[in-house]
Amino acid sequence: MFITFEGIEGTGKTTQIGMLKEYLESKGREVLLTREPGGSRVGTELRKMLLHVESKDLTSLAELFLYLADRAQHVAQIVRPALEEGKVVICDRFADSTVVYQGYGRGLDPKMLHELNEIAVDGTWPQLTLLLDLDADTGLRRAMTRNMQDGTSQAEGRFEAEHISFHNRIREGYLTWAALKKERFKVADASGTPEEVFEKVRHFVDQRLEEA
């Protein structure tokens, strides 16, 4: 099974992904954790360009095609081989991030972005996408605190440096896109404790595994 996590900055995706990995492994499943951008060797280099604050001069189209290049390599080299081996693949961000960030956030056509994603993923779509929803003010505050603690404010802080209006558009974009793709998306309120949020995540994952 291929599971992806989405959400604005600071929703706690990394924490929930770690908890889900432990839970699934306790059930005897082999799990691969990965992320976008940066899940492959090539993607690691692309991630540096995409997230560093000094890359603020990237045009919207240049940003888009770097993400698509990262995704095409990631799917071919990491995601698809792991799925073929029978692993559960959990990915921190995937194709929906491009539709929302470059579409609802940057103003590019979401329909065009989805069509380009279709090429990049080459048929490999998640069976379940978990959207962790949180108000933009809280999420951005959490993300900036995390980056300061980790020492990544420069290396991975380009999106956190965007104006709050951008983050509000991203949140609304995610909710709009999730409503359009409700057969795959499940939305979880991320305002509670990690344990409270995980109870919702676990429920959605167990439900989808039973269906499968």
Secondary structure per residue as TSV (DSSP state, phi and psi in degrees):
chain	resnum	aa	ss	phi	psi
A	1	M	-	360.0	143.7
A	2	F	E	-111.9	116.0
A	3	I	E	-119.3	132.1
A	4	T	E	-120.6	151.1
A	5	F	E	-114.2	135.7
A	6	E	E	-131.9	164.1
A	7	G	-	155.0	165.2
A	8	I	S	-67.3	175.4
A	9	E	T	-62.6	139.4
A	10	G	T	83.5	17.9
A	11	T	S	-86.0	-7.2
A	12	G	-	90.9	25.3
A	13	K	H	-58.3	-44.3
A	14	T	H	-60.5	-43.0
A	15	T	H	-62.8	-46.7
A	16	Q	H	-66.3	-37.2
A	17	I	H	-63.3	-43.2
A	18	G	H	-62.7	-41.7
A	19	M	H	-66.2	-38.3
A	20	L	H	-68.0	-39.1
A	21	K	H	-59.0	-48.1
A	22	E	H	-60.6	-41.8
A	23	Y	H	-63.6	-48.0
A	24	L	H	-67.6	-37.0
A	25	E	H	-66.9	-31.5
A	26	S	H	-66.9	-20.1
A	27	K	T	-93.0	6.1
A	28	G	T	88.0	13.5
A	29	R	-	-95.9	144.2
A	30	E	-	-88.6	127.6
A	31	V	E	-122.9	137.2
A	32	L	E	-115.0	126.3
A	33	L	E	-98.7	137.1
A	34	T	E	-149.0	-179.5
A	35	R	E	-156.0	162.3
A	36	E	T	-132.8	137.6
A	37	P	T	-76.1	161.2
A	38	G	T	108.4	13.2
A	39	G	S	-76.4	-19.0
A	40	S	S	-116.3	174.7
A	41	R	H	-60.7	-47.9
A	42	V	H	-62.1	-40.8
A	43	G	H	-62.5	-30.5
A	44	T	H	-60.3	-40.6
A	45	E	H	-71.5	-39.2
A	46	L	H	-64.8	-36.5
A	47	R	H	-59.5	-41.3
A	48	K	H	-58.8	-42.2
A	49	M	H	-70.4	-39.9
A	50	L	H	-74.9	-31.8
A	51	L	H	-105.4	-13.4
A	52	H	S	-71.3	140.0
A	53	V	G	-62.9	-23.9
A	54	E	G	-72.2	-8.6
A	55	S	G	-91.4	21.2
A	56	K	T	-66.4	-12.7
A	57	D	T	-88.1	2.2
A	58	L	-	-59.8	132.9
A	59	T	-	-75.9	161.8
A	60	S	H	-60.0	-39.6
A	61	L	H	-71.4	-39.9
A	62	A	H	-62.7	-43.8
A	63	E	H	-58.1	-46.2
A	64	L	H	-56.6	-50.8
A	65	F	H	-71.2	-27.2
A	66	L	H	-66.7	-41.5
A	67	Y	H	-64.3	-40.1
A	68	L	H	-66.6	-38.3
A	69	A	H	-63.8	-44.8
A	70	D	H	-56.9	-43.4
A	71	R	H	-68.6	-44.1
A	72	A	H	-60.1	-44.2
A	73	Q	H	-67.1	-41.9
A	74	H	H	-61.7	-47.0
A	75	V	I	-64.0	-47.6
A	76	A	I	-67.1	-38.2
A	77	Q	I	-95.1	-29.6
A	78	I	I	-118.9	-56.5
A	79	V	I	-69.1	-54.9
A	80	R	H	-63.0	-44.5
A	81	P	H	-58.9	-38.9
A	82	A	H	-66.9	-40.4
A	83	L	H	-64.6	-39.2
A	84	E	H	-65.1	-24.7
A	85	E	T	-84.5	0.3
A	86	G	T	86.2	13.5
A	87	K	-	-82.4	156.0
A	88	V	E	-86.7	123.3
A	89	V	E	-103.5	123.6
A	90	I	E	-114.7	121.6
A	91	C	E	-119.2	129.5
A	92	D	E	-83.2	99.8
A	93	R	S	75.5	145.5
A	94	F	-	-154.4	-146.9
A	95	A	H	-61.0	-32.2
A	96	D	H	-62.7	-29.4
A	97	S	H	-59.9	-38.5
A	98	T	I	-66.2	-44.5
A	99	V	I	-59.1	-42.5
A	100	V	I	-79.3	-50.5
A	101	Y	I	-70.5	-47.1
A	102	Q	I	-83.7	-22.2
A	103	G	I	-88.8	-76.4
A	104	Y	I	-66.2	-29.6
A	105	G	I	-83.1	-49.6
A	106	R	T	-94.2	-14.9
A	107	G	-	94.9	9.5
A	108	L	-	-78.1	160.9
A	109	D	-	-70.8	114.7
A	110	P	H	-57.4	-35.1
A	111	K	H	-64.1	-43.9
A	112	M	H	-62.5	-41.6
A	113	L	H	-63.1	-40.5
A	114	H	H	-64.1	-40.0
A	115	E	H	-65.1	-39.7
A	116	L	H	-67.4	-36.9
A	117	N	H	-61.1	-39.2
A	118	E	H	-55.9	-39.4
A	119	I	H	-68.8	-46.0
A	120	A	H	-65.4	-39.8
A	121	V	H	-84.4	-17.5
A	122	D	T	51.1	46.7
A	123	G	T	88.5	-4.3
A	124	T	-	-97.3	91.9
A	125	W	-	-110.2	149.4
A	126	P	-	-67.3	150.7
A	127	Q	S	-82.4	-23.4
A	128	L	E	-145.5	131.1
A	129	T	E	-121.5	121.3
A	130	L	E	-100.6	115.0
A	131	L	E	-97.1	114.4
A	132	L	E	-88.6	114.3
A	133	D	E	-102.2	133.2
A	134	L	-	-153.8	149.5
A	135	D	-	-66.7	148.0
A	136	A	H	-63.6	-37.9
A	137	D	H	-61.1	-47.2
A	138	T	H	-66.2	-44.5
A	139	G	H	-61.5	-45.7
A	140	L	H	-65.8	-39.7
A	141	R	H	-62.8	-43.8
A	142	R	H	-61.8	-44.8
A	143	A	H	-64.4	-41.6
A	144	M	H	-68.7	-37.2
A	145	T	H	-63.7	-44.4
A	146	R	H	-59.9	-45.9
A	147	N	H	-63.6	-36.6
A	148	M	H	-67.1	-41.9
A	149	Q	H	-66.9	-37.4
A	150	D	H	-83.7	-11.7
A	151	G	T	73.3	28.8
A	152	T	-	-113.7	18.3
A	153	S	T	-59.2	-33.2
A	154	Q	T	-88.1	-50.0
A	155	A	T	-66.8	-31.1
A	156	E	T	-136.3	31.2
A	157	G	-	-111.3	17.1
A	158	R	T	-64.7	-41.8
A	159	F	T	-76.6	-33.2
A	160	E	T	-62.8	-25.5
A	161	A	T	-78.0	-8.0
A	162	E	S	-68.9	154.5
A	163	H	-	-63.7	152.6
A	164	I	H	-57.3	-29.8
A	165	S	H	-62.2	-34.9
A	166	F	H	-63.2	-45.7
A	167	H	H	-67.4	-33.3
A	168	N	H	-65.6	-38.9
A	169	R	H	-64.3	-38.1
A	170	I	H	-64.1	-45.9
A	171	R	H	-60.2	-47.8
A	172	E	H	-64.4	-36.4
A	173	G	H	-62.5	-42.7
A	174	Y	H	-61.5	-45.2
A	175	L	H	-65.5	-37.6
A	176	T	H	-66.0	-47.2
A	177	W	H	-65.7	-39.1
A	178	A	H	-62.4	-37.4
A	179	A	H	-67.2	-31.5
A	180	L	H	-77.4	-23.9
A	181	K	T	-119.8	42.3
A	182	K	T	-68.3	-14.2
A	183	E	T	-71.0	-19.7
A	184	R	T	-113.0	-31.6
A	185	F	E	-86.1	142.4
A	186	K	E	-129.6	132.2
A	187	V	E	-105.4	128.9
A	188	A	E	-122.0	130.8
A	189	D	E	-66.0	121.7
A	190	A	-	-100.3	16.6
A	191	S	S	-85.1	-11.7
A	192	G	S	-85.1	-169.3
A	193	T	-	-69.2	160.5
A	194	P	H	-54.6	-37.8
A	195	E	H	-67.5	-40.3
A	196	E	H	-65.6	-42.0
A	197	V	H	-65.4	-40.6
A	198	F	H	-65.2	-31.2
A	199	E	H	-59.3	-37.9
A	200	K	H	-70.5	-43.9
A	201	V	H	-59.7	-48.2
A	202	R	H	-59.7	-42.4
A	203	H	H	-59.7	-46.4
A	204	F	H	-64.9	-40.1
A	205	V	H	-68.5	-45.7
A	206	D	H	-59.9	-40.8
A	207	Q	H	-61.5	-45.2
A	208	R	H	-71.1	-35.7
A	209	L	H	-65.1	-38.5
A	210	E	H	-63.9	-41.1
A	211	E	H	-63.8	-36.2
A	212	A	-	-72.4	360.0
